[in-house]
Amino acid sequence: MVGLLVQLCRECDPADDVVIHTSDGNRYPRATREYIYSSPNWPVIVVEGDKVVGLMILAMKDLKTISVRDLIVKKDHRRQGVGRKLLEHAEKLAKRLNGRVKLHAMQPAVPFYKRCGYRITRKYEYGCGMLKNIPKRSV
């Protein structure tokens, strides 16, 4: 995890260079430049050196809810803290709102989100809706 930098993604950043594959080996369908930079998406990347190793697409669902639309980590960087670092970024934003982070997780990712403190709010055929409330700390 040393040397990883989380930053907002600008159109000049190579976020679409994160090669994303589904479990069956096909390219992840929403990993296109048009999707990444379309409104209301808010892309965040993790950079290691000069390479993008993770991508998270955020959106504001309402005044207190940050929605994680996608969280993608390059295959050779998984289980190294990149996904957790991206979630922590979303949680910092939610904390400023005294709000929460919501997401939809595919079934294989549910244990990761549970370890990060998310709880299941709804079950679907292929995954779950998950939520984590992020209250501001009282002073």
C-alpha positions as CSV (number, residue, x, y, z in Angstrom):
1,M,0.0,0.0,0.0
2,V,3.0,2.3,0.2
3,G,3.3,4.6,-2.7
4,L,-0.4,4.6,-3.6
5,L,-2.0,7.9,-4.4
6,V,-5.8,8.5,-4.5
7,Q,-6.9,11.4,-6.6
8,L,-9.8,12.7,-8.5
9,C,-9.5,11.6,-12.1
10,R,-9.2,14.2,-14.8
11,E,-9.9,13.5,-18.5
12,C,-6.2,13.5,-19.2
13,D,-5.6,10.7,-16.7
14,P,-5.6,7.2,-18.2
15,A,-8.4,5.8,-16.1
16,D,-9.7,3.8,-19.0
17,D,-6.3,2.0,-19.1
18,V,-7.4,0.0,-16.1
19,V,-8.0,-3.2,-17.9
20,I,-11.1,-4.6,-16.4
21,H,-12.3,-8.1,-16.9
22,T,-15.3,-9.9,-15.6
23,S,-15.0,-13.3,-14.0
24,D,-15.5,-15.0,-17.4
25,G,-12.6,-13.1,-18.9
26,N,-14.5,-10.6,-21.0
27,R,-13.9,-6.8,-20.8
28,Y,-16.0,-5.1,-18.2
29,P,-18.7,-3.4,-20.4
30,R,-18.9,-0.1,-18.6
31,A,-15.2,0.6,-18.7
32,T,-15.4,3.1,-21.5
33,R,-14.1,6.7,-21.5
34,E,-17.7,7.9,-22.2
35,Y,-19.0,6.2,-19.1
36,I,-16.1,7.1,-16.8
37,Y,-16.4,10.8,-17.6
38,S,-20.2,11.1,-18.0
39,S,-22.3,13.2,-15.7
40,P,-23.1,12.6,-12.8
41,N,-20.1,10.3,-12.5
42,W,-17.2,11.4,-10.3
43,P,-14.2,9.2,-11.1
44,V,-11.5,8.6,-8.5
45,I,-8.3,6.7,-9.3
46,V,-5.5,5.1,-7.4
47,V,-2.1,5.7,-8.9
48,E,1.1,3.7,-8.2
49,G,4.0,5.5,-9.8
50,D,2.7,6.5,-13.3
51,K,0.2,3.6,-13.5
52,V,-3.5,3.7,-12.7
53,V,-4.2,0.5,-10.6
54,G,-7.7,1.2,-9.3
55,L,-10.8,3.2,-10.4
56,M,-13.9,4.1,-8.5
57,I,-16.9,5.8,-9.9
58,L,-18.9,7.9,-7.4
59,A,-22.2,9.7,-7.7
60,M,-24.3,11.7,-5.3
61,K,-27.6,9.9,-4.8
62,D,-29.0,12.6,-2.5
63,L,-27.7,15.3,-0.2
64,K,-26.4,12.6,2.3
65,T,-25.6,9.6,0.2
66,I,-22.5,8.9,-1.9
67,S,-23.2,6.0,-4.3
68,V,-20.2,3.8,-5.4
69,R,-21.3,3.0,-8.9
70,D,-18.1,0.9,-9.7
71,L,-15.0,-0.1,-7.8
72,I,-12.4,-1.7,-10.0
73,V,-8.8,-2.8,-9.1
74,K,-6.4,-4.2,-11.7
75,K,-6.1,-7.9,-11.2
76,D,-2.4,-7.9,-10.3
77,H,-3.1,-5.3,-7.5
78,R,-5.9,-7.0,-5.8
79,R,-5.6,-7.9,-2.1
80,Q,-3.1,-5.1,-1.6
81,G,-5.3,-2.4,-0.1
82,V,-6.2,-0.6,-3.3
83,G,-10.0,-1.3,-3.0
84,R,-10.0,-0.4,0.7
85,K,-8.1,2.9,0.0
86,L,-10.8,3.8,-2.6
87,L,-13.6,3.0,-0.2
88,E,-11.9,5.1,2.5
89,H,-11.9,8.1,0.1
90,A,-15.7,7.7,-0.4
91,E,-16.2,7.4,3.3
92,K,-14.3,10.6,4.0
93,L,-16.6,12.4,1.6
94,A,-19.7,10.9,3.3
95,K,-18.3,11.9,6.7
96,R,-18.3,15.5,5.6
97,L,-22.0,15.1,4.8
98,N,-22.8,13.2,8.0
99,G,-24.1,10.7,5.5
100,R,-23.6,7.3,4.2
101,V,-22.1,5.2,1.3
102,K,-24.3,2.9,-0.7
103,L,-23.3,0.4,-3.3
104,H,-24.4,-2.7,-5.1
105,A,-22.0,-5.6,-4.8
106,M,-21.7,-8.7,-7.0
107,Q,-21.8,-11.8,-4.8
108,P,-18.0,-12.5,-5.0
109,A,-17.3,-9.0,-3.6
110,V,-19.8,-9.2,-0.7
111,P,-17.2,-10.6,1.9
112,F,-14.8,-7.7,1.0
113,Y,-17.4,-5.1,1.7
114,K,-18.5,-6.8,4.9
115,R,-14.9,-6.7,6.1
116,C,-14.9,-3.0,5.4
117,G,-18.0,-2.5,7.6
118,Y,-20.8,-2.5,5.1
119,R,-24.1,-4.3,5.8
120,I,-26.5,-5.9,3.4
121,T,-29.7,-4.0,2.9
122,R,-31.2,-5.9,0.0
123,K,-30.5,-9.1,-1.8
124,Y,-30.7,-9.6,-5.6
125,E,-30.1,-12.6,-7.9
126,Y,-26.5,-11.6,-8.6
127,G,-25.5,-9.6,-5.5
128,C,-26.6,-7.3,-2.8
129,G,-27.4,-3.7,-2.0
130,M,-25.0,-2.6,0.8
131,L,-24.8,0.4,3.1
132,K,-22.4,2.0,5.6
133,N,-23.5,5.0,7.7
134,I,-20.6,7.5,8.2
135,P,-21.6,9.9,11.1
136,K,-19.5,12.9,11.8
137,R,-17.6,12.6,15.1
138,S,-18.9,14.8,17.8
139,V,-16.4,17.4,19.1
